[in-house]
Amino acid sequence: MKRQLHLLIIDPQNDFCDLPAELLPSGFAPSLPVTGAHQDMLRVASLIRDGGAGLSQISITLDAHHRYDIAHPAFWRTGDGGAVAPFTQISAQQLRDGAYMPAAAGALPRVQAYLDALESAGRYQLMVWPVHCEIGSWGQNIHGAVRAAYNAWEVAQLQVVAKLSKGSNPWTEHYSAVMAEVPDPQDPATQLNIAFLDTLVSADRIYICGEAGSHCVKASTEHIADYLQAQQGREALSRLVLLTDCMSPVPGFEAQQQAFIAAMQARGARLATSAEILPELLANQAA
């Protein structure tokens, strides 16, 4: 009997991939390249091509941001009115002290409440990133090899790859595939995506990969693990498999990825390479 094997690919998008020059269209370059991501995505594509018939479902999450976004430079000014550079971290206390300010008049109370809520959750402080995965841009598009592989899978399996958009609310960060860091009560798209999570509950295996392991893969996996554990107990986490050769950290955040992987393994998740799980997919194909 075939098992339900679900491949979840987090944000396999051009802006996160360190693509070689020969793959870049004229005038384009990734805005937030993750070292190793291109090779990660080639391994993901190969896994889908070689073992896709053994997969029951493929899901892909997609960062989808506006240029004006709380985690982009246009949203912010320094206390004296200057520009805020990418990779600036802004704390709730710095905002309270006037070191940074929202650019939009009247936005301060909402932004202060957001930063206070963000920090009280204990997961992140706000980071100003380079503009990335802007809706409709080349950078938001999916890595070409991954797209070609899942397109062939759709045709061969007569199934649709689920695509989940996240991040279009400019007032909250949305690292996780299933919930914003601080959900907006007025925006269901920022709240816990129970409908998607329930598709994972029924899976015998959930293979997780994508970019970046230090941020969006980390946040997504943590939320998924919490939901599975709440629904089915801690033993359910043994169904999670992190594909360690199909994810890489944002440069400078290597320790965060290492800590995340160690924490998930301690909770019961399995670590494996794409080559190690390929026999499982092939066996399921033949079942």
C-alpha positions in Angstrom: 0.0 0.0 0.0 1.4 3.4 -0.9 2.3 5.8 1.8 1.5 9.4 1.9 4.8 11.2 1.3 4.6 15.0 1.2 7.5 17.2 -0.1 7.4 20.8 1.3 9.7 23.2 -0.5 10.1 26.6 1.4 10.7 29.7 -0.8 12.7 28.2 -3.7 12.8 31.7 -5.3 15.3 33.4 -7.5 16.0 36.2 -5.0 17.3 33.7 -2.5 19.5 31.7 -4.9 23.2 32.3 -5.6 22.6 31.7 -9.3 25.7 31.6 -11.6 26.1 34.5 -14.0 25.1 32.4 -17.0 21.6 31.8 -15.5 20.9 35.5 -14.8 18.8 37.4 -17.3 20.4 40.7 -18.5 20.0 43.3 -15.8 18.8 41.0 -13.1 20.5 39.6 -9.9 19.2 38.0 -6.8 18.7 40.6 -4.0 19.2 38.2 -1.0 21.3 35.3 -2.3 21.9 32.5 0.1 25.3 30.8 -0.4 24.7 27.2 -1.6 21.1 27.7 -2.5 21.5 27.1 -6.2 23.0 23.7 -5.6 20.3 23.0 -3.0 17.7 23.7 -5.6 19.4 21.5 -8.2 19.3 18.7 -5.7 15.6 19.3 -5.0 14.9 19.3 -8.7 16.8 16.0 -9.1 14.9 14.4 -6.3 11.6 15.3 -7.9 12.7 14.1 -11.3 14.1 10.8 -10.0 11.7 10.0 -7.2 8.6 12.1 -7.8 6.4 9.2 -8.7 6.7 8.1 -5.1 5.5 11.5 -3.8 1.8 11.9 -3.0 2.0 15.7 -2.7 4.3 18.6 -3.4 3.8 21.9 -1.7 5.7 25.1 -2.4 5.7 28.3 -0.3 6.4 31.7 -1.9 7.5 34.9 -0.3 5.3 37.7 -1.8 6.2 41.1 -0.6 5.5 44.7 -1.6 8.3 47.2 -1.9 6.8 49.1 1.1 7.0 46.5 3.9 7.9 46.7 7.5 11.0 44.6 6.8 12.2 46.7 3.9 14.2 50.0 3.9 11.4 52.2 2.5 9.3 51.7 5.6 12.0 53.2 7.9 14.0 56.4 8.7 16.7 57.0 11.3 15.8 59.4 14.1 17.3 62.3 12.2 15.5 61.4 9.0 18.2 59.4 7.2 17.8 56.2 5.2 18.0 52.9 6.9 20.3 50.3 5.3 19.5 46.7 4.7 20.5 44.3 7.4 19.7 46.8 10.1 18.1 45.3 13.2 15.6 47.5 15.0 14.5 46.8 18.6 11.3 48.0 20.3 13.5 50.0 22.7 15.3 51.8 19.8 12.0 52.8 18.4 10.8 54.0 21.8 14.0 56.0 22.1 13.6 57.6 18.7 16.7 56.0 17.1 14.5 54.8 14.3 11.0 55.9 13.1 8.5 54.7 10.6 8.5 56.8 7.5 4.8 57.1 7.3 3.2 59.9 9.5 1.0 58.4 12.2 2.3 54.9 11.9 4.4 55.0 15.2 1.7 53.6 17.6 1.0 50.6 15.4 4.7 49.9 14.7 5.6 50.2 18.4 2.8 47.8 19.3 4.1 45.4 16.6 7.7 45.5 17.8 6.6 44.9 21.4 4.5 42.0 20.4 7.2 40.6 18.2 9.8 40.6 20.9 7.5 39.3 23.6 7.0 36.2 21.4 10.8 35.6 21.9 11.5 34.4 18.3 12.9 37.4 16.5 13.8 41.1 16.5 12.8 43.0 13.4 15.3 42.9 10.6 15.4 45.3 7.7 16.2 43.1 4.6 17.0 44.2 1.1 13.8 44.4 -1.0 13.2 40.8 -2.0 10.5 38.7 -3.6 8.6 41.7 -4.7 5.3 40.6 -6.1 5.5 40.2 -9.9 9.3 40.5 -10.1 11.9 38.1 -11.5 13.2 37.6 -8.0 9.9 36.3 -6.8 9.9 33.6 -9.5 10.8 30.0 -8.6 14.2 28.6 -9.4 14.1 27.3 -13.0 15.2 23.8 -12.4 12.7 23.3 -9.5 9.9 24.7 -11.7 10.8 22.4 -14.6 10.9 19.4 -12.3 7.5 20.0 -10.6 5.9 20.9 -13.9 6.9 17.5 -15.2 5.6 16.0 -12.0 2.2 17.7 -12.5 1.9 16.3 -16.0 3.0 12.8 -15.1 0.9 12.5 -11.9 -2.1 14.6 -13.1 -1.9 16.5 -9.8 -1.4 20.1 -8.9 1.6 21.3 -6.8 0.2 23.4 -4.0 1.6 27.0 -4.0 1.2 29.0 -0.8 1.8 32.7 -0.9 2.9 34.5 2.2 4.1 38.0 3.2 1.9 40.4 1.3 0.7 42.2 4.5 3.2 45.0 4.9 2.7 45.4 8.7 4.0 42.0 9.8 6.9 39.7 9.1 6.0 36.4 7.6 8.9 34.0 7.8 6.8 30.9 8.4 4.8 29.3 5.7 1.8 28.8 8.1 1.6 32.0 10.2 3.0 35.5 10.4 5.2 36.4 13.3 2.5 38.7 14.7 -0.8 37.8 13.1 -3.0 40.7 12.0 -6.5 40.1 13.5 -8.0 41.9 10.4 -6.1 39.7 7.9 -6.8 36.0 7.8 -3.8 35.4 5.5 -1.5 36.2 8.5 -3.2 33.8 10.9 -2.5 30.1 11.4 -3.2 28.3 8.1 -5.0 25.3 9.6 -6.3 24.1 6.2 -2.8 23.6 4.9 -1.5 22.2 8.2 -4.3 19.6 8.1 -2.9 18.3 4.8 0.3 17.6 6.6 -1.4 15.8 9.5 -2.4 13.0 7.2 1.0 12.5 5.7 3.2 9.5 6.7 6.3 11.5 5.9 6.9 15.3 5.5 10.1 16.1 3.8 11.1 19.7 4.4 13.7 21.7 2.4 14.2 25.2 0.9 15.6 28.6 1.8 16.8 29.8 4.1 17.4 27.2 6.8 18.2 30.0 9.3 14.9 31.8 8.8 11.9 30.7 6.7 12.6 26.9 6.8 13.2 27.3 10.5 10.1 29.3 11.3 7.9 27.0 9.1 9.2 23.8 10.6 8.8 25.1 14.2 5.2 26.0 13.6 4.4 22.7 11.8 6.1 20.7 14.6 4.1 22.6 17.2 0.8 21.9 15.4 1.5 18.2 14.8 2.5 17.7 18.4 -0.6 19.5 19.6 -2.8 17.4 17.3 -1.1 14.0 17.6 1.5 14.0 20.3 5.2 14.3 20.3 5.7 11.0 18.4 4.2 12.7 15.4 7.4 14.7 15.0 9.2 11.5 13.8 7.3 11.9 10.5 9.2 15.2 9.9 12.4 14.8 7.8 14.7 17.7 7.3 16.7 17.5 4.0 20.0 18.8 5.2 21.6 19.1 1.8 18.6 21.0 0.4 18.8 24.1 2.7 21.3 26.7 3.5 21.5 29.6 6.0 21.5 33.3 5.2 25.2 34.3 5.4 26.1 35.3 8.9 23.2 33.2 10.4 24.9 29.8 10.2 24.6 29.3 14.0 20.8 29.9 13.8 20.4 27.1 11.3 22.7 24.7 13.2 20.7 25.4 16.4 17.4 24.9 14.6 18.5 21.6 13.1 19.8 20.3 16.5 16.6 21.4 18.3 14.3 19.7 15.7 16.4 16.5 15.9 16.1 16.6 19.7 12.3 16.9 19.4 12.2 13.8 17.2 12.6 14.9 13.6 14.9 13.0 11.3 17.8 14.4 9.4 18.6 13.0 6.0 20.1 14.0 2.6 18.1 13.9 -0.6 20.2 10.8 -1.7 19.2 9.0 1.5 15.5 9.5 1.0 15.4 8.7 -2.7 15.2 4.9 -2.1 12.1 5.6 0.1 10.4 7.4 -2.8 11.3 4.7 -5.3 10.0 2.0 -3.0 6.8 3.9 -2.5 6.5 4.3 -6.3 6.6 0.5 -6.7 4.2 -0.2 -3.8 
